């Protein structure tokens, strides 16, 4: 039985969107009985050089979902937005059927294709009278040890509400329906994950119950409109704690095992889906910033296909003597300017368990020291619950090993920025000054620096690869925790598992 729409709501809609009535009616009439893009209208991303055989195969097999529009029309006025023919719930349900049949990774590949077609993930931007493609090779400067400095144009629009509204990616903040905005923080800062249905009209989100994948928590998953690189290639999506009272980014007993487990599920399903087809399957890595390099309160992971693998995975950087060998588990330190450890095992379950133990030991070693997890709005007086433990971690799970390896980076919440000193030059002289970097996360900590300011990137274009390596070393050194604390943790690890 259909529920009647309150007369007051109808009146408000007519008052706010009456000027667009003709366009709304045309959109409804045009889509009635035709709930897909025209068959001849192939997605633009398939014609790009960035599209690979797996893109074409996914579209061939799931075009009925990928071709379903998110909505028929958006009526935009100064008083609000009205989405006509909202199909997000329908699309999410169909994606979940793909997940049930083929696995999580395949479902996310289909959703990736859909979100590109729906332009939640933009393929191009219009600026200064010109159209700029976002799908060419990501601009990269490389170091002498495979380090990368990347410039990703779309990321500079993350704080440009007008541009995001123009692209139907996000509503202007003043038009949000307050009743649909969720907050978990004391200062009532909106949760951009739990409020996504109101804020991002083109974003489709799926919810995965914990029991489905043997995880500790339920998770929601969706795609970012500002990926780490070429939007066609990188397959960059997020998973966040789906709960009325979600965890924040502090370490929980299952943080690492859930990340390892999800990375494994994603890649196993993709590998199996393409088995026997002759098509090279994409490999998806998983990461978590903890409290270091993260600006979101809500606990979440990120998954992406790295265009340029991080240098820390080079086996030649491993210490010749492992820190610990126990049964099938091995822990080795990586030769890096900040403490990085590779945890490996024959079974991904053991990697997650050992990683959880190490995270707990590092957290306790920080004692009772706490700091505010972010800068709060002017006039708000932080309370004790706005503070978090200083010891946190970055995590990097390479997808190719199906959860049998994780890189654990020790972090201190008080050390997240790199502000070059007057003597910090990358060429040993006085020509090339080291570049600053705010809010250093797992990518920068492991050798991939994403530069948001193109002027800074332009300066670095003149550098030699060895200068890039010095820049990465300088950043890593700046975030390195107290060496005495690090040494104590290594002794604890040896005692814990002996």
HELIX and SHEET records of a PDB file:
HELIX    1   1 UNK A    7  UNK A   17  1                                  11    
HELIX    2   2 UNK A   18  UNK A   20  5                                   3    
HELIX    3   3 UNK A   21  UNK A   31  1                                  11    
HELIX    4   4 UNK A   44  UNK A   47  5                                   4    
HELIX    5   5 UNK A   53  UNK A   66  1                                  14    
HELIX    6   6 UNK A   88  UNK A  102  1                                  15    
HELIX    7   7 UNK A  104  UNK A  117  1                                  14    
HELIX    8   8 UNK A  153  UNK A  157  5                                   5    
HELIX    9   9 UNK A  161  UNK A  166  1                                   6    
HELIX   10  10 UNK A  173  UNK A  175  5                                   3    
HELIX   11  11 UNK A  178  UNK A  180  5                                   3    
HELIX   12  12 UNK A  196  UNK A  199  1                                   4    
HELIX   13  13 UNK A  210  UNK A  213  1                                   4    
HELIX   14  14 UNK A  231  UNK A  234  1                                   4    
HELIX   15  15 UNK A  255  UNK A  274  1                                  20    
HELIX   16  16 UNK A  311  UNK A  313  5                                   3    
HELIX   17  17 UNK A  315  UNK A  317  5                                   3    
HELIX   18  18 UNK A  348  UNK A  365  1                                  18    
HELIX   19  19 UNK A  384  UNK A  386  5                                   3    
HELIX   20  20 UNK A  399  UNK A  401  5                                   3    
HELIX   21  21 UNK A  442  UNK A  445  1                                   4    
HELIX   22  22 UNK A  454  UNK A  460  1                                   7    
HELIX   23  23 UNK A  465  UNK A  478  1                                  14    
HELIX   24  24 UNK A  483  UNK A  497  1                                  15    
SHEET    1   A 2 UNK A  73  UNK A  77  0                                        
SHEET    2   A 2 UNK A  80  UNK A  84 -1                                        
SHEET    1   B 2 UNK A 124  UNK A 127  0                                        
SHEET    2   B 2 UNK A 130  UNK A 133 -1                                        
SHEET    1   C 3 UNK A 139  UNK A 142  0                                        
SHEET    2   C 3 UNK A 148  UNK A 151 -1                                        
SHEET    3   C 3 UNK A 448  UNK A 451  1                                        
SHEET    1   D10 UNK A 206  UNK A 208  0                                        
SHEET    2   D10 UNK A 219  UNK A 223 -1                                        
SHEET    3   D10 UNK A 237  UNK A 241 -1                                        
SHEET    4   D10 UNK A 300  UNK A 304 -1                                        
SHEET    5   D10 UNK A 285  UNK A 288 -1                                        
SHEET    6   D10 UNK A 391  UNK A 397 -1                                        
SHEET    7   D10 UNK A 405  UNK A 412 -1                                        
SHEET    8   D10 UNK A 340  UNK A 344 -1                                        
SHEET    9   D10 UNK A 329  UNK A 334 -1                                        
SHEET   10   D10 UNK A 324  UNK A 326 -1                                        
SHEET    1   E 2 UNK A 370  UNK A 372  0                                        
SHEET    2   E 2 UNK A 387  UNK A 389 -1                                        
END                                                                             
